[in-house]
Amino acid sequence: MKITTGIDIIEVSRVKEAIEEQNNKFLSKIYTEKEIEYCSNTGKMEYQHFAARFAAKEAVFKAISEFIKDNENEYWRKIEVLNDNNGRPKINLGIKLSKDIDSIDISISHIKELAIANVVVVFKD
């Protein structure tokens, strides 16, 4: 069994600026339709949710990067961060890896200025 971790923190203002300056170009490059729909419907916390998902994607990438097959690209949209029925974040991974994953556990948090994500990935033997 191999266990890897990833962590990322980002300023909400950086994500907000990218969305405001590039709008659909940035959103469609980084987020899936389901992620955009979820974050866009969170009211005043919209940018915090986008930033948290950005941090989550980075954290996942850091944890799995050693096992990504060479022909994979466009990672951003292949790492999807959704919520389960209880509101807990979960990862849908659309990246082909050289090793099978047993489980992915992710934690996301945000405040007005910052968003952070931490992930633990357990690979099968």
Secondary structure, DSSP 4 states (H G I P E B T S, - for coil): -EEEEEEEEEEHHHHHHHHHHHTHHHHHHH--HHHHHHHHTSGGGHHHHHHHHHHHHHHHHHHHGGGB-TT---HHHHEEEEE-TTS-EEEEE---BSS-EEEEEEEEEE-SSEEEEEEEEEE--
